[in-house]
């Protein structure tokens, strides 16, 4: 533990940035939209085995960091000093909400309380620096398969779960189960998960942890092909594009879309009983406009204002030439069919569980209290896998329905005003 405290005190020396670099970072941070595209990647059996082991190491590191942070947090919360500081903090915020108070004086008092709370968190090791150093030490000591960047990413995930408890309404952190998939998150496009171009055949591939994965791209998918070509164009002409954007920003002109890759991540999904891997590319600029097979645009863009009122199940939209009232996440009759199948299989799973474990239920059908052992039949397990696949289909259907609605609303106008 003392070694971690010494690491926390060390700080890296930062080189001063040039004015060009500062302006470029400002453009990337405040004046550039982001979009995400997803492409399936091909994984060999040996690579799949290694990725599963890396994922398991990341899961253990993340859960361990969360557990240590939460333990330190509970120790800090039990102290009298923390309770007194939080009581003073609540009193000051209540006074600030009243109008007839000296806001400037209370702001100074609030800042002083925040500093004391931060010192207390550092004393009890409830900080992001501690989480990052603890995860790095675990990687050096035992779990050496993941690289440093992905370990840093899972430490950030762990800190966010504790941050929600510290500064929001969270109560207990979530711990990943053994079969849960952890995302392989890259922080930069040039590190950890890298999209590269093969110089021999000009094909793109993904490199991660000494492994190379080819992209699975359909010949008819013009959206993915055009997006990748934009990425390659920026890779080859990044200096000229950045220089032009800086000049446009300084002269007050609009910024051109660069399609610079911000970072990449690899996501694992179980689809119809098979584990498949997908590359998610986070890039700068608006997404490429989708086209049909003949090259024409799939969606048109309208101009003008659109008014809308959204509810829990339906949405009302009106523009100059159109009035519409429709249900949310409703594509076709297949949506209702999926919901019915999910309901039926959930009933079957409940009946099977009760039949296999009659001793765990009371006479009125409620579950008995205390420790219990559960047994499940093979049919139950198969039905559970089928239920997961149906729920995945339903979630994808809802997502596509929302996207289709947004595309249609965009054809009516370019300024959407919703009733809050």
DRENZA-808666 format. One record per residue (C-alpha): chain; x, y, z. Coordinates in pm, whole numbers, padded with zeros to 5 digits. Layout:
# DRENZA-808666
A:X:Y:Z $
...
***
This chain:
# DRENZA-808666
A:00000:00000:00000 $
A:00289:00233:00073 $
A:00420:00177:-00279 $
A:00087:00297:-00417 $
A:00105:00618:-00211 $
A:00453:00688:-00348 $
A:00322:00641:-00702 $
A:00037:00883:-00635 $
A:00287:01157:-00548 $
A:00478:01120:-00874 $
A:00368:01351:-01153 $
A:00470:01350:-01516 $
A:00637:01652:-01671 $
A:00422:01793:-01949 $
A:00579:01957:-02249 $
A:00440:02294:-02346 $
A:00215:02282:-02652 $
A:00248:02516:-02947 $
A:-00031:02756:-03039 $
A:-00117:02540:-03341 $
A:-00157:02230:-03121 $
A:-00367:02420:-02866 $
A:-00601:02547:-03138 $
A:-00626:02199:-03289 $
A:-00714:02046:-02950 $
A:-00981:02315:-02899 $
A:-01134:02230:-03237 $
A:-01134:01857:-03160 $
A:-01285:01906:-02814 $
A:-01554:02168:-02869 $
A:-01623:02205:-03244 $
A:-01619:01850:-03377 $
A:-01909:01600:-03352 $
A:-01840:01230:-03301 $
A:-01994:00921:-03458 $
A:-01949:00547:-03411 $
A:-01955:00273:-03674 $
A:-01947:-00101:-03602 $
A:-01776:-00364:-03821 $
A:-01751:-00736:-03755 $
A:-01398:-00879:-03739 $
A:-01274:-01230:-03814 $
A:-01125:-01418:-03517 $
A:-00932:-01745:-03540 $
A:-00991:-02016:-03273 $
A:-00649:-01956:-03113 $
A:-00713:-01579:-03109 $
A:-01057:-01634:-02957 $
A:-00901:-01838:-02674 $
A:-00647:-01563:-02605 $
A:-00914:-01290:-02617 $
A:-01128:-01484:-02368 $
A:-00831:-01509:-02128 $
A:-00755:-01137:-02166 $
A:-01121:-01056:-02102 $
A:-01122:-01270:-01788 $
A:-00809:-01093:-01658 $
A:-00971:-00754:-01723 $
A:-01287:-00864:-01543 $
A:-01090:-00973:-01235 $
A:-00886:-00649:-01231 $
A:-01198:-00435:-01264 $
A:-01390:-00625:-00992 $
A:-01090:-00618:-00756 $
A:-01040:-00243:-00801 $
A:-01412:-00181:-00743 $
A:-01405:-00397:-00429 $
A:-01103:-00219:-00279 $
A:-01244:00127:-00359 $
A:-01583:00038:-00211 $
A:-01418:-00102:00103 $
A:-01216:00218:00147 $
A:-01530:00424:00084 $
A:-01722:00241:00360 $
A:-01434:00298:00602 $
A:-01435:00668:00517 $
A:-01813:00702:00555 $
A:-01802:00558:00908 $
A:-01570:00833:01036 $
A:-01707:01124:01239 $
A:-01512:01376:01033 $
A:-01685:01268:00709 $
A:-02030:01286:00868 $
A:-01960:01635:01005 $
A:-01831:01761:00671 $
A:-02132:01623:00483 $
A:-02367:01781:00738 $
A:-02198:02121:00690 $
A:-02208:02073:00312 $
A:-02584:02011:00316 $
A:-02645:02314:00538 $
A:-02445:02542:00307 $
A:-02622:02418:-00007 $
A:-02961:02472:00161 $
A:-02863:02829:00249 $
A:-02747:02891:-00108 $
A:-03088:02785:-00240 $
A:-03246:03073:-00045 $
A:-03248:03415:-00210 $
A:-03164:03640:00086 $
A:-02813:03510:00146 $
A:-02458:03622:00074 $
A:-02373:03393:-00220 $
A:-02007:03496:-00240 $
A:-01939:03410:00123 $
A:-02118:03077:00093 $
A:-01927:02993:-00226 $
A:-01597:03034:-00040 $
A:-01725:02815:00243 $
A:-01844:02552:-00006 $
A:-01505:02547:-00180 $
A:-01335:02501:00156 $
A:-01560:02203:00237 $
A:-01491:02048:-00104 $
A:-01117:02072:-00044 $
A:-01152:01904:00297 $
A:-01362:01624:00147 $
A:-01105:01575:-00127 $
A:-00826:01552:00131 $
A:-01030:01293:00321 $
A:-01081:01087:00003 $
A:-00706:01098:-00063 $
A:-00636:00988:00293 $
A:-00864:00683:00259 $
A:-00756:00607:-00102 $
A:-01090:00676:-00269 $
A:-00943:00847:-00577 $
A:-00896:00770:-00945 $
A:-00515:00784:-00906 $
A:-00532:00506:-00648 $
A:-00759:00297:-00875 $
A:-00527:00344:-01174 $
A:-00211:00258:-00979 $
A:-00375:-00039:-00805 $
A:-00485:-00182:-01141 $
A:-00138:-00128:-01291 $
A:00020:-00306:-00993 $
A:-00217:-00603:-01037 $
A:-00116:-00625:-01403 $
A:00255:-00620:-01317 $
A:00217:-00872:-01036 $
A:-00014:-01140:-01182 $
A:-00243:-01049:-01474 $
A:00008:-00968:-01747 $
A:-00197:-01068:-02055 $
A:-00385:-00735:-02100 $
A:-00189:-00430:-02214 $
A:-00156:-00115:-02003 $
A:-00417:00084:-02198 $
A:-00701:-00167:-02158 $
A:-00617:-00203:-01788 $
A:-00640:00176:-01753 $
A:-00980:00163:-01927 $
A:-01125:-00094:-01686 $
A:-00985:00110:-01394 $
A:-01178:00408:-01532 $
A:-01490:00190:-01545 $
A:-01434:00091:-01183 $
A:-01386:00453:-01076 $
A:-01706:00563:-01254 $
A:-01910:00308:-01058 $
A:-01765:00440:-00730 $
A:-01803:00800:-00851 $
A:-02175:00740:-00889 $
A:-02191:00636:-00523 $
A:-01981:00934:-00412 $
A:-02150:01213:-00607 $
A:-02488:01072:-00713 $
A:-02760:00837:-00592 $
A:-02569:00508:-00629 $
A:-02572:00264:-00336 $
A:-02378:-00051:-00434 $
A:-02138:-00105:-00726 $
A:-02195:-00366:-00995 $
A:-01952:-00659:-01016 $
A:-01912:-00836:-01349 $
A:-02006:-01204:-01341 $
A:-01789:-01477:-01487 $
A:-01974:-01495:-01821 $
A:-02007:-01117:-01865 $
A:-01815:-00965:-02157 $
A:-01580:-00677:-02079 $
A:-01521:-00429:-02363 $
A:-01163:-00393:-02490 $
A:-01136:-00014:-02485 $
A:-00860:00184:-02653 $
A:-00776:00540:-02547 $
A:-00607:00658:-02869 $
A:-00619:00553:-03233 $
A:-00241:00488:-03238 $
A:-00227:00269:-02926 $
A:-00369:-00062:-02804 $
A:-00636:-00125:-03074 $
A:-00507:00011:-03404 $
A:-00669:00020:-03748 $
A:-00391:-00037:-04003 $
A:-00359:-00061:-04381 $
A:-00180:-00349:-04549 $
A:00071:-00200:-04794 $
A:00069:-00508:-05020 $
A:-00304:-00541:-05091 $
A:-00432:-00207:-04944 $
A:-00674:-00392:-04713 $
A:-00752:-00266:-04363 $
A:-00704:-00481:-04055 $
A:-00708:-00442:-03677 $
A:-00402:-00497:-03458 $
A:-00431:-00569:-03084 $
A:-00196:-00737:-02837 $
A:00020:-00899:-03106 $
A:-00284:-01028:-03301 $
A:-00418:-00913:-03638 $
A:-00787:-00935:-03729 $
A:-00932:-00885:-04076 $
A:-01255:-00689:-04128 $
A:-01571:-00860:-04256 $
A:-01718:-00613:-04506 $
A:-02007:-00689:-04739 $
A:-01963:-00584:-05101 $
A:-02308:-00421:-05097 $
A:-02242:-00220:-04779 $
A:-02162:00119:-04932 $
A:-02186:00296:-04594 $
A:-01898:00100:-04439 $
A:-01687:00117:-04755 $
A:-01725:00494:-04785 $
A:-01657:00546:-04412 $
A:-01335:00342:-04430 $
A:-01220:00533:-04737 $
A:-01264:00860:-04543 $
A:-01054:00719:-04257 $
A:-00778:00619:-04496 $
A:-00787:00962:-04661 $
A:-00725:01130:-04324 $
A:-00445:00885:-04237 $
A:-00264:00977:-04558 $
A:-00334:01354:-04549 $
A:-00368:01434:-04178 $
A:-00118:01724:-04173 $
A:-00285:01915:-04459 $
A:-00639:01858:-04324 $
A:-00551:01971:-03969 $
A:-00370:02278:-04101 $
A:-00668:02377:-04316 $
A:-00911:02337:-04025 $
A:-00697:02550:-03794 $
A:-00686:02825:-04057 $
A:-01064:02807:-04105 $
A:-01121:02820:-03728 $
A:-00898:03128:-03685 $
A:-01075:03305:-03973 $
A:-01421:03228:-03830 $
A:-01526:02974:-04096 $
A:-01700:02641:-04033 $
A:-01488:02334:-03962 $
A:-01459:02065:-04230 $
A:-01527:01701:-04125 $
A:-01192:01526:-04083 $
A:-01301:01163:-04014 $
A:-01005:01130:-03781 $
A:-01027:00817:-03569 $
A:-01052:00915:-03203 $
A:-01025:00565:-03057 $
A:-01126:00203:-03122 $
A:-01282:-00066:-02909 $
A:-01356:-00437:-02954 $
A:-01695:-00561:-02835 $
A:-01795:-00923:-02786 $
A:-02154:-01035:-02844 $
A:-02327:-01371:-02818 $
A:-02556:-01413:-03121 $
A:-02750:-01739:-03166 $
A:-02517:-01923:-02929 $
A:-02194:-01806:-03097 $
A:-01952:-01542:-02968 $
A:-01878:-01282:-03235 $
A:-01641:-00987:-03224 $
A:-01709:-00635:-03352 $
A:-01482:-00335:-03396 $
A:-01636:-00001:-03295 $
A:-01459:00300:-03450 $
A:-01516:00640:-03285 $
A:-01438:00908:-03541 $
A:-01469:01285:-03572 $
A:-01726:01444:-03802 $
A:-02082:01358:-03896 $
A:-02145:01005:-04023 $
A:-02135:00936:-04395 $
A:-02474:00974:-04565 $
A:-02616:00631:-04650 $
A:-02675:00539:-05013 $
A:-02875:00279:-05203 $
A:-02722:00016:-05430 $
A:-02755:00245:-05732 $
A:-02558:00520:-05551 $
A:-02853:00753:-05478 $
A:-02910:00888:-05125 $
A:-03131:00673:-04906 $
A:-03277:00967:-04707 $
A:-03360:01322:-04807 $
A:-03307:01624:-04583 $
A:-03595:01863:-04517 $
A:-03580:02223:-04401 $
A:-03791:02407:-04146 $
A:-03916:02358:-03792 $
A:-04074:02041:-03655 $
A:-04275:02034:-03333 $
A:-04297:01721:-03123 $
A:-04448:01584:-02804 $
A:-04308:01253:-02681 $
A:-04474:01026:-02426 $
A:-04393:00690:-02269 $
A:-04545:00490:-02557 $
A:-04617:00729:-02843 $
A:-04491:01044:-03013 $
A:-04674:01325:-03192 $
A:-04497:01518:-03468 $
A:-04625:01809:-03674 $
A:-04467:02026:-03942 $
A:-04597:02261:-04213 $
A:-04730:01982:-04434 $
A:-04750:01680:-04203 $
A:-04916:01572:-03877 $
A:-04828:01233:-03730 $
A:-04914:01029:-03420 $
A:-04741:00692:-03386 $
A:-04631:00437:-03130 $
A:-04264:00421:-03029 $
A:-04040:00126:-03126 $
A:-04304:-00026:-03351 $
A:-04171:-00149:-03685 $
A:-04410:-00425:-03801 $
A:-04609:-00723:-03676 $
A:-04278:-00896:-03598 $
A:-04240:-00668:-03293 $
A:-04562:-00804:-03140 $
A:-04464:-01160:-03237 $
A:-04131:-01127:-03053 $
A:-04301:-00990:-02741 $
A:-04545:-01282:-02742 $
A:-04264:-01538:-02781 $
A:-04069:-01380:-02494 $
A:-04377:-01389:-02266 $
A:-04448:-01756:-02345 $
A:-04090:-01871:-02289 $
A:-04067:-01675:-01961 $
A:-04376:-01859:-01838 $
A:-04224:-02193:-01939 $
A:-03897:-02110:-01757 $
A:-04089:-02022:-01440 $
A:-04294:-02345:-01453 $
A:-03979:-02553:-01510 $
A:-03796:-02386:-01220 $
A:-04089:-02451:-00984 $
A:-04122:-02815:-01096 $
A:-03751:-02887:-01044 $
A:-03730:-02710:-00705 $
A:-04059:-02761:-00516 $
A:-03886:-02744:-00174 $
A:-03778:-02381:-00238 $
A:-04137:-02251:-00259 $
A:-04407:-02192:00000 $
A:-04763:-02318:-00035 $
A:-04876:-01979:-00168 $
A:-04612:-01985:-00447 $
A:-04364:-01740:-00291 $
A:-03995:-01827:-00257 $
A:-03878:-01942:00087 $
A:-03627:-01733:00279 $
A:-03274:-01847:00360 $
A:-03009:-02044:00176 $
A:-03136:-02269:-00104 $
A:-02996:-02504:-00366 $
A:-03138:-02487:-00716 $
A:-03147:-02753:-00986 $
A:-03216:-02686:-01352 $
A:-03301:-02926:-01633 $
A:-03133:-02923:-01975 $
A:-03459:-02803:-02130 $
A:-03458:-02512:-01885 $
A:-03103:-02413:-01984 $
A:-03187:-02438:-02356 $
A:-03498:-02226:-02304 $
A:-03292:-01968:-02117 $
A:-03047:-01940:-02409 $
A:-03341:-01905:-02646 $
A:-03483:-01628:-02425 $
A:-03153:-01437:-02433 $
A:-03149:-01452:-02812 $
A:-03512:-01333:-02837 $
A:-03441:-01042:-02600 $
A:-03138:-00949:-02812 $
A:-03356:-00947:-03124 $
A:-03618:-00734:-02951 $
A:-03355:-00482:-02839 $
A:-03212:-00459:-03192 $
A:-03563:-00415:-03334 $
A:-03634:-00127:-03093 $
A:-03305:00041:-03182 $
A:-03372:00014:-03556 $
A:-03726:00145:-03506 $
A:-03595:00456:-03327 $
A:-03334:00513:-03600 $
A:-03598:00482:-03873 $
A:-03822:00732:-03695 $
A:-03536:00983:-03661 $
A:-03448:00947:-04030 $
A:-03812:01011:-04123 $
A:-03834:01318:-03896 $
A:-03518:01451:-04061 $
A:-03695:01445:-04397 $
A:-03962:01681:-04257 $
A:-03724:01952:-04129 $
A:-03387:02039:-03980 $
A:-03495:02198:-03648 $
A:-03677:01972:-03402 $
A:-03848:02136:-03100 $
A:-03972:01888:-02837 $
A:-04208:01949:-02550 $
A:-04009:01883:-02227 $
***
